[in-house]
Amino acid sequence: MKEWLKSLLTSCSKVSSKRIVAIFVTINLIVFSYVATFTTYIIPIAMFDTLALLSGGLFGGTVIERFTNQKSNDKGTNDSTTNSSGDM
């Protein structure tokens, strides 16, 4: 557990801190939805909207980052194979 927390706080690629925060925010969003639906407590709509936008933004940012990393890795492999063959 200590190693996992350490990898979460450092810039290690194994654990994504954005993904962890997004999962935490999504769990809070589910709990708030349950509380607002099945109890007499009233959840402010601004809080609900903020959590929904934050969750979507964090998951979306993780997905976009993954696709841009794959695209840059593909360009690097294509450039290196073209340069190594000598044909341009």
Salt bridges, closest charged atoms under 4 A:
GLU65 OE1 - LYS18 NZ 2.20
